[in-house]
């Protein structure tokens, strides 16, 4: 039914059902959810019939859930009832209490019978008390339909309700967002994170809580079985954010180390989908979907159903650029694009800065030649000469050096003047220091799990989607980032972000480019 409808399925073992199951079924019925029940099959007899008329190994549908008013000589009140249909549509029906023509119906008024549509026919449909339902059936499945499952002309009547749904597609990428479960605390926070705000509690809920149904589905795994790919072992955890505005984006390792989850999937299991229902107080929560082991790649679909509107968004940083982090005293602030105006020395400029400036200018004059400009070939020679002493790598490629030129080439001459070169040199020094800060084993490479932290220290704020793209573009097959790839990545980020920011007011997240402008910008950078 989930494949047919696009809904979210819940499965209940009635021997371990929650105490509010009838309330769950009633609300599901009000929202046009599809419900089915069954009795485990007899291994020796196909569709064996029980003395009470029920068939084992048979898929029954639940067609109505309601309370019925009952009036007897000694007691009156409401009794929870369930109407069930045998798909055979014949006389094989329930023979117990409240079955067709049973004596219990004499205590129900004719008005109530008409209201529930009571008929006594050999059509396979029958009524049971909820108590007998729980006693005789073993499993219940509920397929909750999303709000778009019904066409406009098929909208339910006014007394019918709809689930509110939020949905996000995401991916676990090796070395980037495939952090594994909370057992792997060092990498768990790399997983995608989704923030959800619950405002209004359920109607008629004495505890003033919100019902939330969370379903995590892994995509496209069955189609890849012929390639030897089985379903991943997946699950999710829910964390309460007591101070949503003050919480880090994304939640970092420190948060997960000192905060326990308020809910989680029943288990990590290799099924296509894991779902579970929760009752949570109004507030803001973070859902973290993950595989059990780190570095297991796959795509997923995360869906959240609730009775009232839930505000859901990715709990991640806004993409942007800022000053480099103060974590490392060797860091240098990322310089902005150089101005066409000559630089005026500030009154509080430190003497050591002046000495560095003079040293850079002297070095530039030495390599630039008579034209006092440096092209990509001269830049490649200079950088390889300077940095091969500190890193074991083959040197910067032509494309990377050209991108560096384009990054600071304000007048589009294809060369750098002394001010432009000075800005580039200072930026590369900062990138070098950031890289070394995270290269703890001095291997000349970074684990791609640490790429985000290194880029953050360099002043680049990324979300998981951008990080996935960078890992796929610049990471090698072993999940490592070399120094020259790190620089190439930083150059591209700086150019693209600053080009975007040049065209939009502060705080805006959209810019307009003509095709010509976009091609010119991307090709030159």
N, C-alpha and C positions, 0 to 999 in steps of 0.2 A: 504493500500500500504506500510505503514511503516513496518508492520509485515511481509509482503511478501519479502520486499527488504532490510530491515535493514537500510533504509534511515532516514532522519530527515524531519518532516513535518512542514510547515508553513501554517497558516490559516489567510485569510484576509476577513474582512467585507468590501465589495467594496464601501459602503456608507461612510466609514471612511478610505479609502485606502491612503497610503503615496503618495506624489506627484511623486515619482520616480518609481511607480509600473511597468510601462512598461519596464523600464530599468532592474528591478528585474526579470520580466518574461523573458526578452530577454537573460539575463545571465543564468537563469535557463535552458532555452531551449538549449543554447550553451553547457551546462554541462549535457545534457540528463536527466534533472529532469522530473519527471512525474507531469503533471498539470491537474486539473479538476475544473470545475465550475458548478454552479447550481443556480436555482431560488427557493426561499422558497416555500414549497407546499401549495396548497389551502386546508384548513381543510375540505372543503365540497366535493371536487372532487379529486379523485386519478389521478395524472398525467394529470392535466387539460392543454389543449392547449391554448396558447395565440393567439390573432389575428395576431401577427407577426411570428407565426409558432414555437415559442419556447415552451417547455413543462415544467411546474412547477413541482418541486419535482423530478427532473430528473438529473442524473449524466452525464454531458458532459465531454469529454476529450479535452484538448487543444493540438493540434498536430503540430502547427508551430507559431512562433512569429517573425516578421520581419518588416522592412520598405520596402515599395513598391514605386518605382518611378512613378509619375503621371504627365502627360502632357496634359493640356487643353488649349483651345484658349486663356484663360485669365490668367492662373496660372500654374506653374510647381513646383515640389518639391517632398518631400518624405512624405508618410503618414504611421503612425503606424498601422499595421494590425495583426489580430489574426485569425488562422484557427481552427475551432472547429468541433468535430465529435459527432453526436448523436449515442449512442451505438445501437439503433434499426437498424441503417444502411438502412433506407428506405427514403421515400420522405418527412418525417417530418423534414423540414429544415427551416432556417432563411429566411424570405420573404422580408426583408428590403434591404437597400443599400448594395451593394457588394455581395448580394446573387447570386445564380446560374443564369447566363444569364442576370444579371441586367445591365443597361446601363452604369454604372460606368466603367465596364471593357473595354469599347471601348477606354479609355484614357490610357490604359496600353499596352506597346509594346508587340509584339509576343515573343520576346526574353525573356522579363521579365516573361511572362506567362509560358513559358517552364521552366524557372529557378525555379519558385515556384511550378511547377507541377500542374497547374490549370486544372481542369476538371469540366464539367457540367453534373453530373449524379445524379440520385436519390439514392445516397449511404449514405446519412446522414451527409456528410462532407460539410462544407460551410465556407465562409470567412465573417468576420465582421471588420469594422474599430474599433480601440481601443476605440474610443469615444462611439460608439454604444454598445460595449461590456460592458463598465463601466455603461452605462445607463440602460441596460436591465438585466444583471446578478447581483446577490446579493452576491455570495460567490465565493472565489477562494482558492484552496488548492494546495500547491506545495510540492511534496515529493522529496527532494534533495538526490540523490544517493551517497553513500560513494564510495571512489575510488576502493573498492574491489567488487562492485556489478556486474561488468562485467567480464566475463572470458577473458583470453588472446586473444582467437580467435574472441571475440566479442568486441574488443577494438573499440572505436569510431574513426571516420576518423580524419585526421589531423586537420580539422577545428573545431573539437569538443574539449572541455576542460573538466577538472576534478576539483572537489572540493579538497582542502587539508583538511584532517581531523585529529584531535587529540581526543583520547578517554581515559577516566579513569573510573574505577569502584571504588566505595567507599561505606561507610556505616555510618549511624548515630547510635551511640551506647549510650544508656542511661548512664548518668553520665560521659561520656568521650567525644564524638564528636557530641552529639545531643544538640547543644547550642541554638537552636531556632533562630528566626529572629532578626533583629537589634533592635527591641523594647526591647529586653533583652540584653542590652549592656554589662552586667557583664559576660555573658556566650557566647555571639555571637562569640567571637574569638576562641572558642573551636571547631567550625565547621571545617570540612576539607577545605583546601585552595589550589587553583591551580593557578600557575603563567603562564601567556602566554605572549609571545613577538611577536609583529607584526612589521615587518621590511619594507615591500614594500607596498605602497598604490595600490589601484585597478587601472587597466588599464583604461585610458580615464576618470579618476575621477578628475573633476575640483577642488575639495576641498582637493585633496591629502590625502584622508582617506582610511581606510581599511574596507571592509564589513566583518562582523563576524556574523555567525549564531550559537547561543548557545542553546542547548537543554538539559534539565534535566529530566531524566526519573526515576521513582521509580520502582524497580524490584519486581516481584513475588507477587504483591498485589492482582491481580485478582484471582490467584490460591488459595488465602487464604480467599476468601469471605465466604466460607462455615464455616470457623472458626470464623466468625464475624469481620474480619479485613477489613475495607474499605481503600480507598486510603488516604494517608496522605495529608495534605495541604502543598505544597512545593513551592519554589521559589529560586531565586538566586540574587546576587548583584555583581557589578563589580567596582573595585577600581583601580585608576591609581597610579602607583608607580613611583614617580618622581626621586627617588634615589634607584633603584633596589638593588644595592650592599650594600647600607646602611640600607635597610629596615629590621626590625626584622623578624626572621623565627621561628614560624609563626607570622603573624601580630598580635600585642597584643591589649589589650583593649584600651590603650591610642591612638593607631592609629585610631581605629574606632570611638573613642569619638570625635576626632578632624578632621576627614577627611570624606567628603561626597562621596557617590557613584557617578560614572559617567554613570552608566547604571544599570538597574535591570529588572527582569521579570515584565510583565505588572501587575501581581497581584499574591498573594499567593492563590492557588486554589487546590482543591482536585481532580485533574486529574492525569492520569497516567504519562503524560508528559507536561512540560511547555517549550515553545521555543519562541525565539524572535531574530529579526535581529537588528544589531547595525552597525553604521558607526563611527569608532574610529580613531583618529590620530595614526600614527605609534608610538610605545612605548611599555612599559611593564605594564601589568595589573594583578590583582589578582581577581579570580572568587571565590565567597563563596556560595556554595549551602547549603540550610538549610530547615528545617521544620519551620512551623510558631511558634509552641510551643516548648519549650525545652523538652528534655527527651523523644521525640517520636522516636522510633527505626525503622529503615528500611534500605534497600540497595538501591543504586542509580547508574545510569550510566550518566556520563557527557560527552557530545560530542560538539566539536567546529569545525565548517566548516568555511573556509576562501578561498578567491581566490588565495592567495599566501601562501607559507609555514608559519605555525605558530609554534613556539617553545613552547611547553607546558610541564610543570613538576609540581610535587607536591611542594607547597611552605611550606616547613617544615624543621625542623632541621635534620642534619645528626646524626645518632645514634652514641653515644660515651660517654666517661667519662672524667671528668676534675676535677679541684679543686672545693671544695664546694664554694658556693656563699658567698660574703661578706655582704649580706643583713642583716644577723643576727650576732651580735658580739659573740654569743655563739658558732658559728659554728667552727668546727675543720676540717682541710684539710683532705680529704680522703687519707689514707696511701696507698702506692703502695704495691705490694707483697713483703714481707720481703726477704732480700738477705741472702744467706748462709754465707756471710762474717760478722764478728762481727761489730757492729755499732761503729763508731768513733765519739766522741762528737765534734760538730762544735765549732769553736772559739767564734762565736756570739750566742751560745745557751743561752737562758735566764735562770736565776736561778730558776724561778718558774717551768720551764719545767723540770729541773733536780729534783726538789722536787716531782713533779708529777710522774716522772719516778721511783724514789725511792719508792713512795707510792704504785705504781702498782706492782713493784717487790715484795714488802713485802706482799701485798695482795695475789699475785700469790703463793708465798711459803707457805702461810697459807692454801690454798685450794688444792694445787697440791699434797701434801704428799711427801713421800720420793723419788718417782721417778722423781719429779720436772717436771711432765707433766700432763696435764689436758685432760680428755676424754669428750665425749658429755654428760655423766651423771653428771659429776662434773660441767661442764659448765652450764647445765640446772639448777642445784641447785643454783649456784652462781648468774646467771642472774635473775632467778625468785625471789631470796631473795633480790637482789638489786633493781629490777625495779618494783616489786609489790607494793613497797612503794609509787611509783610515778604514777602508772597506775592501773586501775581496769580491770584486764584481768586474764584469767585462767592460764597464764604462757606459756612459749615457749614449743612447741611440740618437740618430739624426732627428727622429720625430719628437723625442722628448726635448731636445735642445731647441728645436723650432717652436715647440709649445711654450718653452720658457721665454723665448724672445717675444712671442705673441702676447704673453701674459702681461708684459710691462711696456710693450711697444706702443706708446700713446699715439705717435704720429704716423704709424703704419709704414715705417721705412724698411722694415725687415732687419733692423739693427738696433742696438742699444747705445744710448749716450751714457755719459758718466753718471748722471743722476739715476737713470733707469738701471744701469748695471749695479750701482750701489744698493738700490732697493732689492734687486734680485739676489745679490750676494748675501745680504742680511737675512732674507727669507730662507735661503738654502741653509745658512748656518742654523737658523731656528729649526728647520726640518731635520737637519742632521742631529741636533741635540735631542729632539723629541724621539727620533728613531732609536738613538742609543739608550735613551732612558728606558725604553720598553724591550730592548734587546738584551735581556738579562744574562743570557748565556753567551753573549758576544759571538753569535753564529753568523751575523750579517743578515739575518732574516727575522721577521716577526711572524708569530702565529696569527692567523687571520682572526681568531677570537679577540686578539688584542688590537686589531686595526682600528676599531671604533674608539677605543680609549686613547690611542696614539693620535688619531685625527682630532679628537676632542681637545687634547692638550695643545694641538697646533691651532686651535681656534675654529674648527669646523664642526658644526652641529648637524648630525645626520639622523634620519629615522631608519627603521629596519629595512624598508623597501629600497632605499638608496644604498644602504650597506650591502644588501644582497647583490645588487648590480655591480658594486665595486669589487666584491669578492670574486664574482664570476669573471669579471674583466681583468683583474690584476693579480689574483691569487694563482699559484701554480698547482699542479696536481697533488702535491703533498700538503696543501693548505698553508703555504708559506708566502710571505711577501718580502721580496728582496728590497734593498735600499733604492735601487733605481726605479723599481715599480712603485714604491711608496712615493717617491718624488713625482713620478709621472701622474699618479693618482692625485696628489696634492695640487699639482699644477692645474689639472683639469677641473678639480673642484673650485679652486680659487677663481679661475677664469669664468666658469659658468655662473657661479653665484654672484660675482661682482657685475658681470654683464647683465644679469637679471635685475640686480638692485639698482643699477644705473637707470633703469627704465620705469621703476615703480616708486610711488611714495612710500615713506616709512610705514611698516606694518602691513602693507598689502601683500597678497599671496598670489596675485595673477598679473601677468604682463602680456602685452600684445606685440607680436613680431610679424612682419611680412615674411613671406617665404624667402625673398632675396636677403633680408636681414639675417634670418636664421641660418641660411646656408653660408653666408659670408662669415658670420660669427663662429659657427662650428668648424668650418673648413680652415679658417685662419688659426684657430686655437689648437 
